[in-house]
Amino acid sequence: MTKDLNQHLKWFLQLCDTFKYNEVTNDVIRLRLFPFSLFYNAFSWLDSQAPGSITTWDDLAGKFLQKFFPISKALEGESFHEAWESFKILVQKCPHHGFPEWIRL
C-alpha cells in the first residue's frame, strides 16, 4: 500500500480492470481482491469490519478513505499558512471531502 491513499486506490482499480470474468461484477472482483493490497493497520481495520457491513466497492472505498484519510487531517503545530496550503492540496487529493465551494474560500 502506498502512502498516498488515492494513488493506492487508483493503482488497485487499474489492476482490477485487468480481470474480467463472465457474470462476475467489478464490485465482486474489487471486494475480493482489496484485502490483498493492504498491510498492517489497514488490513486489521478491514478484517475488523462486521460481516456483511460492506457490500459495494463504493462503500468500501468511502469507509477506507474516511478511516485513513479523514477530512480533518492536520499536522500538530502547523501555522495557519501551512495548514491552508496543506488544506488546498488535500482538497485536490480527496474528492470525497464534501465541502461546498463557499466553505473552501
N, C-alpha and C positions, 0 to 999 in steps of 0.2 A: 504494500500500500504506500502510495506517495504521500508527502506532507500536504500537498495541495489536493484537497478532497474533491474539488470539482474536476481537476485533471484526472484523478483516480477514477471517478465515475465515467468521464469521457472515454478513457482508455478501456475500462471494463465494457462499456456499451459497444465500442468498436470490436472488441474481442468477441462478444456475444453475437454480434451481427454476422460473424463468420459461420455460425451454427444455424442450420435450417433442417428441421425435421417435419415430415408430414404430420399434420394435425396437432402439432405442439406449438403453442403460442410463444411469442417473445417473452411475455411475462414469466411463463413457467421456466424457460431457459435461464433467464436472469435471476429469478428467485433461487433456483437450484445451484447456480454457479457462484453467486456472490460470496457466500461464506469462504470459498477457496481463495478469494482475493484479499482477505482480511488477516490481520495479525493481532496478537496480544489483546489490548483493551477493546478494540473494535470487534474482534471475534467473540470475546467474552460477552460484550453487550448484546450482540445479535443472538448468541446462544441463550441468553437470559430472557429473551422475549417470550411471552406466553405462546404456546402452540395455537395457531390459527389467528393470532393477533395482527399478522401482516399477510395480506392476501394478494396484493398487487405490487408491481415494481415501483409505481409512483409512490405508494405508501411507504415502502421500504426505503427508497431514496430520500424521501422527505424526512422520515424519522432519523435516518442516518445523518443527514446534514444538520438537523436540529440538535442532535446529540453531540456531534463532534465539530460542528462549525456554527455555534449559536450566533444569532444576530447580535447579541450583547458582548461579543468577544472584544476585549480591550486589554492593553498591557498596563500593568501597575506602574505608576509614576510617569506616564506619558503626559507631555504638555498638551494644551488644547490644540495647538497647530499640528503636532504629531498625531494626535488622536483623530483630527479632522482628515489629515492625509490618509491615515490608515482606514478610516471610515469610507472614504471615496474609493479606495482600492477594493475593500471588502464588498461594497455595493456592486461593483463591476463583477467580482468573482462569485457573488452569492445571489443568483437570480431569484431565489425564493424569499428574499428579505422582507417583502410585504410592505415596505414603506412607500406611501404615495409621494409623488414628486414634491408637493408643497412642504412635506416634512423634511425632505432631504436638502432643501435650500437653506 
